Amino acid sequence: MGIIIKPVITEKTTALTEKTAERFVFRVSPDANKIEIKKAIEALYNVKVESVNTVNYSGKRKARYTKSGLIRGKVAAFKKAVVTLEKGQTIDFYANI
């Protein structure tokens, strides 16, 4: 599995991108560091990365009631990276559609 798992495209990240056009959010491998994330983004999208900020999310316990009783589970933990590109550069996620 690679370092970059997928881009995160939500209302919150879209608002962040509209506010500062050089910022993008990616879901990354939990054991990846900032230097590896920077190199992977630069190689994958042919852009220059200015900075990388990472956030670790812990898994949460969830429970729901069904006909057969209480079902318990856990949401997986993940790591998210906010990547800031150099001025004037951008990534177009919708170019291949």
Steps between C-alpha positions, in 0.01 A plus 500: 500500500628847415544802720211699350172311543249750357416870490240614753224695325239620752319826563758601757801429277332669203449812711869484600603474134279794402643710783864422415531351152833328569376267781386143445410218738598134457446183698843342543660189641518513882872423508598765241694807612484854360808460279362184337161666447667802337704283260195289409281805421776661293553180301131421452368844402818676367470796740730662758387453862568784743384331825320194635289489817378164630216397731458156660141390564443218747239233437167543676281232652149481358190300591161461336181320588357249254235227507760246605632718782783742563779501240829655608785600278779748447567763235855471366769751599655706221743781424421814303747741338433864409740588218584860411639552152721786384329817373323461168496118491187288519379141473197414283336184635225508236724510191473123434120479516 
